[in-house]
Amino acid sequence: MKVVAQAEKSDLITHDSDIERAAFALKAMSHPLRLKILCAVGEQEMAVQDIVDHVGTTQSNVSQHLAKLRDKDILASRRDANRIYYRVKDDRTLRLVEMMRDVFCSDGL
């Protein structure tokens, strides 16, 4: 059994490009406020002001972190008149956030 488990672990990520993409995404999400933004947005689309209200910091601070998440291809944005809306670009990111919640959050137990 132990040999099988070790063989499975060694096959988790085998391609360098996949490892780099995973590290890139994790680095982009590693700031507490950026992770909080991702949790706030979740599966929905939110306007910047709604995100600001949800995470509880300044609009300027949130905008800086939204720009980083957008630049790192984690979030997508669209403009409707004078409002900008954000959504998580890839469902795999949401799965990762859900797994982190399950592992790290006391209410995930």
Secondary structure, DSSP 4 states (H G I P E B T S, - for coil): -HHHHHHHHHTSS--HHHHHHHHHHHHHH-SHHHHHHHHHHTTS-EEHHHHHHHHTS-HHHHHHHHHHHHHTTSEEEEEETTEEEEEES-HHHHHHHHHHHHHH-GGG-
